[in-house]
Amino acid sequence: MAITADEVKKLREITGAGMMDCKKALTQANGDFAAAERLLKEMGLAAIAKRQDRATDNGRVFVKVEKNKAVMAELSCETDFVATNEQFAELGNKICDVALAKGYTEINDELTGMVNDLIAIIKENMGLKNLCVFDLGANEYASSYIHGNGSLGVLVMFKADKAELFENELVKELTNDCALHVAAFTPSYLNISTVDETYIKEQTEIFTVQAAKLDKPAKVLEGIVKGKLSKHLAEICFLQQPFVKDDSMSVEKKVAEVGKSAGGKLEIVNFSFLRAGVASCSN
C-alpha cells in the first residue's frame, strides 16, 4: 500500500525516529501505526524520545556564506566527544547547505528531522538551537568567523555604494577584522539607535542614583549621568566600540575611513553571533 508523507510525519512525531526509518516501518507494517512503532522499537530507533530531556550543553556553530545569502547554525549535543564527531560536523554543514539551497530562515521539520536521524545513530540527545540567516543584496556582503572548533560563530553584514568595493584588499581585511571584533567583544547591539528604550531608561535611573551620592549641583549631576550612559552604550554597541585593531577610533569611524580610502561608501548594517551551549545574540 502507498504510504503518505503525512503518515510518515505522524509516526516520526510519535517515535522520534528518522523519516526514512518511519517510512520503511510503515511500509513493512502495511500502514499499521502500532505495528510500525513496535518495529521501530525493536530496531532501537524509537528510543529518541527518552533522550529528549538530557541536557545539551555542548555543541558547535557552523557558518556558510554564498553570494546572496549567509547562514549560521548552532547544533547542540550532550558531550564534547560528540561535538567533535565527524558525523556531527557533517550534519551541521549539511543543515547550512540545505537552509541555503531551500531558502529556509527558521528551524523547521525537515531540519529537525535531519538532527533526529543522527540521534538515532549516535544515541545521544542533540538539537538545532539557533538558525541565523542574512539575505544579501547586490551591494551587500557578509564576513564570517568561527572560533576554535566551532565554540563561537560570527556573521557581519556590510553594505557599500558599489559592489566592487568588496574586491578591494583593504576592505577585505576590514570585513575579516570586524568579524574578529565581534568574537572578541560580543556586542549586545548594532548601534545606539537599536538599544531598547526600556534598557536605556533603566540604566539612566541606575546612574542617577549613583550620581546623587556626589555633592554636586543638579546640572553637574545631569552631565555626569549623561556621560556615564554614553560610555556604557559605547561599550555594548558594536559600531560605537573602539575598533579591535585601532582603539583610537570607533568601529563605525574605521569602517567609514576604509570605505573612503577604497573609493566608496561602506557601512555595517547587521551582525550576529552564536556561542555553543550558552545564550547567544542575534540581531
C-alpha positions as CSV (number, residue, x, y, z in Angstrom):
1,M,0.0,0.0,0.0
2,A,1.1,3.6,-0.6
3,I,2.4,5.4,2.5
4,T,1.7,9.2,2.6
5,A,4.1,11.9,3.8
6,D,1.6,12.9,6.5
7,E,1.6,9.3,7.8
8,V,5.4,9.2,7.9
9,K,5.4,12.6,9.7
10,K,2.9,11.4,12.3
11,L,4.9,8.3,13.1
12,R,8.1,10.4,13.4
13,E,6.3,12.7,15.9
14,I,5.2,9.7,17.9
15,T,8.5,7.8,18.0
16,G,11.2,10.5,17.2
17,A,12.7,8.1,14.7
18,G,14.1,9.3,11.3
19,M,11.8,9.9,8.3
20,M,13.2,7.1,6.2
21,D,13.0,4.7,9.1
22,C,9.4,5.6,9.7
23,K,8.5,5.1,6.1
24,K,10.2,1.7,6.0
25,A,8.4,0.6,9.2
26,L,5.0,1.8,7.9
27,T,5.6,0.0,4.6
28,Q,6.6,-3.2,6.3
29,A,3.6,-2.9,8.7
30,N,1.2,-2.2,5.8
31,G,0.3,1.2,7.3
32,D,-0.4,-0.1,10.8
33,F,0.9,2.6,13.2
34,A,1.1,0.3,16.3
35,A,2.9,-2.3,14.4
36,A,5.2,0.2,12.8
37,E,6.0,1.7,16.2
38,R,6.8,-1.7,17.6
39,L,9.1,-2.4,14.6
40,L,11.0,0.8,15.3
41,K,11.3,0.0,19.0
42,E,12.6,-3.5,18.1
43,M,15.2,-1.8,15.8
44,G,16.2,0.5,18.6
45,L,15.0,3.6,16.7
46,A,12.2,4.7,18.8
47,A,14.1,5.5,22.0
48,I,14.9,9.0,20.9
49,A,12.1,10.5,22.9
50,K,13.6,9.1,26.1
51,R,16.8,11.2,25.4
52,Q,15.0,14.4,24.8
53,D,15.3,15.6,28.4
54,R,19.0,15.2,28.6
55,A,21.0,18.4,28.8
56,T,22.7,19.6,25.6
57,D,25.3,21.9,27.0
58,N,27.9,21.2,24.3
59,G,27.9,21.7,20.5
60,R,29.3,23.6,17.6
61,V,28.4,26.6,15.4
62,F,28.5,26.3,11.7
63,V,28.6,29.0,9.0
64,K,28.2,29.1,5.3
65,V,28.2,32.2,3.1
66,E,27.2,32.5,-0.5
67,K,26.9,35.5,-2.8
68,N,23.3,36.3,-1.9
69,K,22.8,34.6,1.5
70,A,24.6,33.7,4.7
71,V,23.6,31.1,7.2
72,M,24.8,30.3,10.7
73,A,23.5,27.4,12.7
74,E,24.1,26.2,16.3
75,L,23.9,22.5,16.8
76,S,23.9,21.3,20.4
77,C,24.7,17.9,21.9
78,E,25.4,16.3,25.3
79,T,29.2,15.7,25.3
80,D,32.4,17.2,23.9
81,F,33.1,13.8,22.3
82,V,30.1,14.1,20.0
83,A,30.7,17.8,19.3
84,T,34.0,16.8,17.6
85,N,32.4,13.7,15.9
86,E,32.8,13.7,12.1
87,Q,29.1,12.8,11.6
88,F,28.1,15.7,13.9
89,A,30.2,18.1,11.8
90,E,28.8,16.8,8.6
91,L,25.3,17.3,9.9
92,G,26.0,20.9,10.9
93,N,27.4,21.7,7.5
94,K,24.6,19.9,5.7
95,I,22.0,21.9,7.7
96,C,23.6,25.1,6.5
97,D,23.7,23.8,2.9
98,V,20.0,22.8,3.0
99,A,19.0,26.1,4.5
100,L,20.9,27.9,1.8
101,A,19.6,25.8,-1.0
102,K,15.9,25.9,0.1
103,G,15.8,29.4,1.4
104,Y,14.9,28.4,5.0
105,T,15.0,31.3,7.5
106,E,13.7,29.3,10.5
107,I,14.1,25.9,12.1
108,N,11.5,23.6,10.6
109,D,10.5,19.9,10.4
110,E,13.0,19.0,7.7
111,L,16.0,20.4,9.6
112,T,14.8,18.9,12.9
113,G,14.3,15.6,11.2
114,M,17.9,15.6,10.0
115,V,19.0,16.0,13.6
116,N,16.7,13.2,14.8
117,D,18.2,10.9,12.1
118,L,21.7,11.3,13.7
119,I,20.3,10.9,17.2
120,A,19.0,7.5,16.2
121,I,22.6,6.6,15.0
122,I,24.7,8.2,17.8
123,K,22.2,7.6,20.6
124,E,22.8,11.0,22.2
125,N,20.4,13.9,22.5
126,M,21.0,16.8,20.1
127,G,19.2,19.9,19.0
128,L,19.2,22.6,16.4
129,K,19.1,25.5,18.8
130,N,19.5,28.5,16.5
131,L,19.4,29.4,12.8
132,C,20.5,32.8,11.7
133,V,20.1,33.9,8.0
134,F,21.2,37.1,6.2
135,D,19.8,37.8,2.8
136,L,22.4,39.7,0.8
137,G,21.6,42.3,-1.8
138,A,23.7,43.2,-4.9
139,N,25.8,45.7,-2.9
140,E,25.9,43.7,0.3
141,Y,28.5,41.3,1.7
142,A,28.8,39.0,4.8
143,S,32.1,38.2,6.6
144,S,32.2,35.2,8.9
145,Y,34.4,33.8,11.6
146,I,34.4,30.5,13.5
147,H,36.4,30.4,16.7
148,G,38.3,27.3,17.6
149,N,36.4,24.1,16.9
150,G,33.1,25.9,16.5
151,S,32.6,27.2,20.0
152,L,31.6,30.6,18.6
153,G,30.4,31.8,15.2
154,V,30.1,35.3,13.8
155,L,28.4,36.9,10.8
156,V,28.8,40.6,10.0
157,M,26.8,42.2,7.1
158,F,28.2,45.1,5.2
159,K,26.6,47.4,2.6
160,A,28.5,49.5,0.0
161,D,27.5,52.1,-2.6
162,K,29.0,49.8,-5.2
163,A,29.6,46.0,-5.2
164,E,33.2,46.3,-6.5
165,L,34.2,47.9,-3.2
166,F,34.3,44.4,-1.7
167,E,37.1,43.4,-4.1
168,N,39.4,46.0,-2.5
169,E,42.1,44.4,-0.3
170,L,41.7,47.0,2.4
171,V,38.0,46.3,2.6
172,K,38.5,42.6,2.6
173,E,40.9,42.9,5.5
174,L,38.5,45.2,7.3
175,T,35.5,42.8,6.9
176,N,37.6,40.0,8.4
177,D,38.7,42.2,11.3
178,C,35.1,43.2,12.1
179,A,34.1,39.6,12.4
180,L,37.1,39.1,14.8
181,H,36.0,42.2,16.7
182,V,32.5,40.7,17.3
183,A,34.1,37.4,18.5
184,A,36.4,39.3,20.9
185,F,33.8,41.9,22.3
186,T,30.4,40.2,21.7
187,P,28.5,43.5,21.5
188,S,24.8,43.5,22.5
189,Y,23.5,45.9,19.9
190,L,24.5,47.2,16.5
191,N,24.3,50.9,17.4
192,I,22.8,53.2,20.0
193,S,19.6,53.7,17.9
194,T,18.9,50.0,18.2
195,V,19.1,49.8,22.0
196,D,15.8,49.1,23.7
197,E,14.3,52.3,25.3
198,T,13.4,50.4,28.5
199,Y,17.0,49.4,28.9
200,I,18.2,53.0,28.4
201,K,15.7,54.2,31.0
202,E,16.8,51.5,33.5
203,Q,20.5,52.4,33.1
204,T,19.8,56.1,33.4
205,E,18.0,55.5,36.7
206,I,20.9,53.5,38.0
207,F,23.4,56.2,37.0
208,T,21.2,58.9,38.5
209,V,21.2,57.1,41.9
210,Q,24.9,56.7,41.7
211,A,25.5,60.3,40.8
212,A,23.1,61.5,43.6
213,K,25.7,60.4,46.1
214,L,28.1,63.1,44.9
215,D,28.0,66.5,46.4
216,K,27.5,68.3,43.1
217,P,25.0,70.9,41.6
218,A,22.0,69.4,39.7
219,K,23.3,70.4,36.3
220,V,26.7,68.8,37.0
221,L,25.0,65.6,38.2
222,E,22.9,65.6,35.0
223,G,26.1,65.9,32.9
224,I,27.7,63.0,34.9
225,V,24.7,60.8,34.2
226,K,24.7,61.5,30.5
227,G,28.5,60.8,30.4
228,K,28.1,57.5,32.2
229,L,25.3,56.5,29.9
230,S,27.2,57.5,26.8
231,K,30.3,55.5,28.0
232,H,28.1,52.5,28.8
233,L,26.4,52.5,25.4
234,A,29.8,52.7,23.7
235,E,30.8,49.6,25.5
236,I,27.8,47.5,24.4
237,C,27.1,48.8,20.9
238,F,29.1,47.4,18.0
239,L,29.5,50.5,15.9
240,Q,30.5,52.6,18.9
241,Q,33.0,50.2,20.4
242,P,36.7,51.0,19.9
243,F,37.9,49.1,16.9
244,V,39.7,45.9,17.8
245,K,42.9,46.8,15.8
246,D,42.8,50.6,16.4
247,D,41.2,51.7,19.6
248,S,41.8,55.4,18.8
249,M,38.6,55.3,16.8
250,S,35.2,53.6,16.8
251,V,34.2,50.7,14.6
252,E,31.8,53.0,12.7
253,K,34.6,55.6,12.0
254,K,37.1,52.9,11.0
255,V,34.6,51.4,8.5
256,A,33.8,54.8,7.0
257,E,37.6,55.6,6.8
258,V,38.4,52.4,5.0
259,G,35.5,52.8,2.6
260,K,36.6,56.3,1.7
261,S,40.2,55.1,1.2
262,A,38.8,52.4,-1.2
263,G,36.9,55.0,-3.2
264,G,33.4,54.4,-1.9
265,K,30.9,54.4,1.0
266,L,30.9,51.4,3.3
267,E,28.8,50.6,6.4
268,I,27.9,47.7,8.7
269,V,24.1,47.0,8.6
270,N,23.8,43.9,10.8
271,F,25.7,41.3,12.8
272,S,25.0,38.1,14.7
273,F,27.0,35.7,16.8
274,L,26.2,32.3,18.3
275,R,28.0,30.7,21.2
276,A,27.6,27.0,21.5
277,G,26.0,25.9,24.7
278,V,25.1,29.3,26.1
279,A,22.8,32.2,25.5
280,S,23.6,34.0,22.2
281,C,23.0,37.3,20.5
282,S,21.2,37.5,17.2
283,N,20.5,41.0,15.8
